[in-house]
């Protein structure tokens, strides 16, 4: 009898040793080795949020977040790529199923890279749009089959208005129709390959466009009730926690072996013991809050027509908190490690660089605490704020 395929969480755990072993290469080349990309694609890890009805996995959100945590333990850049392209796959539930299937499923090992800022221009033409613009922060674009411009619709030489604002959409294009620009020269999260791309008068048919949030769902599964920015955030928070866990584990190994000058063995020093105890408590408390918020939000998705603002506020705070607590843990480990951690050859140096890129991301903004606080103080908030 054939064994059933491993669950996504099992698949992530099985691939983790291979990913961890190639982490230095991932950082050096600023992209995933083809072998790892193909193994992850074949395990379905890039299609975890694509609707089951068209051939995706459509796993529950609590499991999804745990998968991101496991990948984050192995390599934060690899996990970040996975969260970006997998979460963007929820847009397949806002398109005609046959079109979404052609993009995400029928193209072998297909992933769709995206970009955050709507600074492209999409001129209305018969049957669709002509899209032009230089767009940044397109994580995983070197392995993408499709790439998504984010732009404003231009009609008769002016932005077309929708609900009182310029109309913005995503425009999905074959990767071969744009030019990738090597811009991701950074000190952390190098392996994400988050480059720019340029589109020049690329024709995109109407069927391969989608509104950011207002597009009606073609799949009513609970996964697609979760606002996409919160879905991205939940994965990002888990990746930060996974990174911090591996950093703390790396310090355990270092502390058992290193004897700093004029001091005893690192792990026998009372201050180090204190700091490790605090780091463990910090990491576990951040994880507990994130997983609680994820489970409660998922309960809403299963039982209610829409996610309540209370659940949204809790997950928004929990994800930002997870990122900053993870950074605290990594900073503490880095300080305790001494000169050992300054060398590129030691993993603690990479953890230090990576976590401080993650804190600079949208979901690490301290203003998210303010938004959550406004909700808990009874002040009015709109759906777009949380």
ZINORDA-V820255 format. One record per residue. N is the residue number from 1. RES is the residue in one small letter. PSI is psi in whole degrees, -180 to 180 (* if undefined). OMEGA is omega in whole degrees, -180 to 180 (NA if undefined). Layout:
BEGIN
n=(N N)
res=(RES RES)
psi=(PSI PSI)
omega=(OMEGA OMEGA)
END
This chain:
BEGIN
n=(1 2 3 4 5 6 7 8 9 10 11 12 13 14 15 16 17 18 19 20 21 22 23 24 25 26 27 28 29 30 31 32 33 34 35 36 37 38 39 40 41 42 43 44 45 46 47 48 49 50 51 52 53 54 55 56 57 58 59 60 61 62 63 64 65 66 67 68 69 70 71 72 73 74 75 76 77 78 79 80 81 82 83 84 85 86 87 88 89 90 91 92 93 94 95 96 97 98 99 100 101 102 103 104 105 106 107 108 109 110 111 112 113 114 115 116 117 118 119 120 121 122 123 124 125 126 127 128 129 130 131 132 133 134 135 136 137 138 139 140 141 142 143 144 145 146 147 148 149 150 151 152 153 154 155 156 157 158 159 160 161 162 163 164 165 166 167 168 169 170 171 172 173 174 175 176 177 178 179 180 181 182 183 184 185 186 187 188 189 190 191 192 193 194 195 196 197 198 199 200 201 202 203 204 205 206 207 208 209 210 211 212 213 214 215 216 217 218 219 220 221 222 223 224 225 226 227 228 229 230 231 232 233 234 235 236 237 238 239 240 241 242 243 244 245 246 247 248 249 250 251 252 253 254 255 256 257 258 259 260 261 262 263 264 265 266 267 268 269 270 271 272 273 274 275 276 277 278 279 280 281 282 283 284 285 286 287 288 289 290 291 292 293 294 295 296 297 298 299 300 301 302 303 304 305 306 307 308 309 310 311 312 313 314 315 316 317 318 319 320 321 322 323 324 325 326 327 328 329 330 331 332 333 334 335 336 337 338 339 340 341 342 343 344 345 346 347 348 349 350 351 352 353 354 355 356 357 358 359 360 361 362 363 364 365 366 367 368 369 370 371 372 373 374 375 376 377 378 379 380 381 382 383 384 385 386)
res=(x x x x x x x x x x x x x x x x x x x x x x x x x x x x x x x x x x x x x x x x x x x x x x x x x x x x x x x x x x x x x x x x x x x x x x x x x x x x x x x x x x x x x x x x x x x x x x x x x x x x x x x x x x x x x x x x x x x x x x x x x x x x x x x x x x x x x x x x x x x x x x x x x x x x x x x x x x x x x x x x x x x x x x x x x x x x x x x x x x x x x x x x x x x x x x x x x x x x x x x x x x x x x x x x x x x x x x x x x x x x x x x x x x x x x x x x x x x x x x x x x x x x x x x x x x x x x x x x x x x x x x x x x x x x x x x x x x x x x x x x x x x x x x x x x x x x x x x x x x x x x x x x x x x x x x x x x x x x x x x x x x x x x x x x x x x x x x x x x x x x x x x x x x x x x x x x x x x x x x x x x x x x x x x x x x x x x x x x x x x x x x x x x x)
psi=(133 138 144 152 153 151 163 -38 -41 -41 -43 -43 -36 -35 -17 -45 -38 -44 -46 -38 -24 11 -41 -41 -41 -44 -42 -42 -11 35 167 137 145 -38 -43 -43 -48 -39 -41 -40 -44 -26 -3 13 -19 -9 27 -27 5 139 138 -32 -24 3 4 -177 -37 56 162 153 -41 -41 -41 -47 -38 -36 -44 -38 -44 -43 -36 -34 -35 -46 122 -38 -44 -44 -40 -45 -46 -46 -40 -51 -33 -44 -39 -24 -15 -20 -16 -24 2 17 165 131 -39 -33 -46 -39 -40 -37 -53 -28 -46 -29 121 134 43 133 154 114 154 -176 146 -36 133 58 5 164 135 102 129 128 166 125 -6 -132 151 116 131 147 159 124 146 174 51 84 134 14 -26 -21 4 147 -30 152 146 115 152 112 170 136 129 125 129 38 3 152 132 136 144 124 39 4 157 134 125 143 167 142 112 124 147 141 -30 -9 3 165 123 137 123 95 -8 75 95 174 -13 159 37 -34 -8 -18 47 71 173 166 159 127 135 103 42 126 128 117 154 -38 -19 30 156 140 154 -47 -25 -9 134 147 136 -8 125 14 153 -29 -29 3 -16 123 138 -34 -35 -33 -46 -46 -43 -43 -42 -43 -41 -38 -43 -42 -40 -42 -47 -36 -45 -35 -44 -40 -40 -35 -37 -45 -42 -43 -24 -8 -27 135 100 156 137 14 170 -175 138 -44 -12 0 128 -40 -38 -43 -43 -48 -37 -41 -43 -42 -42 -43 -41 -47 -44 -36 -39 -41 -41 -43 -45 -48 -35 -47 -39 -47 -42 -39 -40 -35 -43 -45 -34 -30 -13 158 -29 156 133 157 -33 -44 -38 -43 -41 -43 -37 -46 -41 -38 -45 -41 -41 -44 -44 -33 -39 -42 -38 -43 -47 -42 -40 -44 -44 -44 -40 -24 -16 -152 -22 -39 -7 -14 138 -24 -14 135 -27 -32 -44 -41 -42 -47 -45 -45 -30 -14 -40 -40 -23 -7 162 -45 -4 1 133 -21 -17 -32 -41 -46 -46 -40 -39 -43 -48 -19 4 16 150 139 151 164 -36 -20 -34 *)
omega=(179 177 175 179 180 174 178 180 176 -180 179 -179 179 -179 -175 -180 178 180 -179 -179 -178 -174 179 179 179 179 -175 -176 179 175 177 169 -176 -179 -179 178 -177 178 180 178 -179 176 178 -173 178 -178 -175 -177 176 -176 177 -176 179 177 177 -177 179 -178 179 -174 177 177 179 -179 177 176 179 178 180 178 178 176 -178 179 -175 -180 179 179 -178 176 -177 -180 -179 -175 180 180 177 177 177 177 174 178 178 180 174 -174 -178 178 179 179 180 -178 -170 -170 -173 173 -176 177 -174 165 -179 176 -177 180 -172 -168 -177 -176 171 174 -179 -177 -179 175 180 177 -179 -171 169 -170 178 175 174 -174 -174 173 -179 -175 176 -173 -177 178 -175 169 180 178 -171 171 179 -171 178 180 180 180 -177 176 -178 174 176 -175 175 -178 176 -179 175 -177 178 179 165 -178 -173 -173 172 -176 -178 -178 177 176 175 -178 -175 -176 -171 178 -170 -179 179 -179 -177 -175 -179 180 -173 -173 171 170 -179 173 180 176 180 178 177 179 -179 -175 178 173 -180 175 -177 -175 -171 -178 179 179 171 176 -173 -180 -177 -179 -172 171 -177 176 -170 179 175 177 175 -175 179 177 -179 179 180 178 179 179 178 176 -178 177 179 178 179 177 179 179 177 180 180 -176 178 -173 -171 173 -180 178 177 180 176 178 -171 -175 -180 -179 -177 -179 177 178 177 -177 178 176 178 -180 179 179 180 -177 -178 180 177 179 -179 180 -179 -177 176 -180 178 -179 -178 176 179 175 176 -178 -179 -169 -174 177 -179 178 180 180 179 178 179 179 -179 -179 178 179 -176 -179 177 180 179 -180 -176 174 177 178 177 180 -179 179 179 178 -179 -179 -180 -173 179 -174 180 -172 -177 -177 179 -178 -178 -176 -179 176 180 178 -180 -180 -176 -175 -178 166 179 180 180 -177 179 -173 174 -177 179 179 177 173 -180 180 179 178 177 179 -176 175 176 178 -176 175 177 178 -177 -180 180 NA)
END
